[in-house]
Amino acid sequence: MSDAKTTITDVDPREFIETVEPASKREDAKVLLALFERVTGEEAKMWGPSIIGFGEYRTTYDSGRRVHWMRSGFSPRKAKHSLYLMGGYCDDVAAAERADLLKRLGKHSSGASCLYVNKLADIDLAVLEEMIARDWATMSRIYPD
């Protein structure tokens, strides 16, 4: 079994955000940081060189692969922000609830556990906040410690 390549680092997420380009992505990242901190109640930590994560959990897949990963987070990428909302990936009920919220979110694209947003001005931040809160509750239920 191999270790995960993306792990928690000692880099300060606020210092990382100050390096994000362009400036519009940097400002969006500051908004996302405050939003995730408020909703999760967790301190942000860097996961690898570019992911800002909140909380963590451990699980073992059916294959035997052990995983240590963040409960939620985001990465302010140059093209689009990647938001990691693990609850919908880990729970079918949460995935169905998320589908309803995505209809109201605004301009986005998505993958299994990622939501991609070009800029925050394209979406409804109240809907995003609800998505993060529901996702966080799901992860806390599935992985209580």
Residue pairs with C-beta under 8 A, 6 or more apart in sequence:
1 64
1 65
1 66
4 67
4 68
4 69
5 48
6 47
6 48
6 51
7 47
7 48
7 68
8 45
8 46
8 47
8 53
8 56
9 45
9 46
9 47
9 48
9 49
10 46
11 46
11 49
12 46
13 33
13 44
13 45
13 46
13 52
14 33
14 44
16 46
16 50
16 52
17 26
17 29
17 30
17 33
17 52
17 76
18 26
20 26
20 29
20 76
21 78
22 78
24 119
25 76
25 77
25 78
25 81
25 119
26 76
28 76
28 81
28 119
28 120
29 52
29 74
29 76
29 81
31 120
31 125
32 52
32 74
32 76
32 81
32 83
32 120
33 44
33 52
35 125
35 128
35 129
35 132
36 42
36 44
36 52
36 54
36 72
36 73
36 74
36 132
37 43
37 44
37 54
39 129
39 132
39 133
39 136
40 54
40 55
40 71
40 72
40 132
40 136
42 54
42 55
42 71
43 54
44 52
44 53
44 54
45 52
45 53
45 54
45 70
46 52
46 53
47 53
47 69
47 70
47 73
50 75
50 76
50 77
51 70
51 73
51 74
51 75
51 82
51 84
52 73
52 74
52 75
52 76
53 69
53 70
53 71
53 72
53 73
53 84
54 70
54 71
54 72
54 73
55 70
55 71
55 72
55 136
55 139
56 68
56 69
56 70
56 71
57 68
57 69
57 70
57 71
57 86
57 139
57 143
58 66
58 67
58 68
58 69
58 143
59 66
59 67
59 143
60 66
60 67
61 67
69 86
70 84
70 86
71 86
71 136
71 139
71 140
71 143
72 84
72 85
72 86
72 87
72 132
72 135
72 136
72 139
73 83
73 84
74 81
74 82
74 83
74 84
75 81
75 82
75 84
79 118
80 109
80 116
80 117
80 118
81 116
81 117
81 118
81 119
81 120
82 114
82 115
82 116
83 114
83 115
83 116
83 117
83 128
84 113
84 114
85 98
85 113
85 114
85 115
85 131
85 132
85 135
86 113
86 135
86 139
87 94
87 98
87 134
87 135
87 136
87 137
87 138
87 139
87 142
88 94
88 95
88 97
88 98
88 113
88 135
88 138
89 95
89 112
89 113
90 138
90 139
90 142
91 138
91 142
93 138
94 134
94 135
94 138
97 134
98 131
98 134
98 135
101 127
101 130
101 131
101 134
102 108
102 110
102 115
102 131
104 124
104 127
105 123
105 124
105 127
105 128
105 131
106 122
106 123
106 124
106 127
107 117
107 118
107 122
107 123
108 115
108 116
108 117
108 122
108 123
109 115
109 116
110 116
115 131
117 123
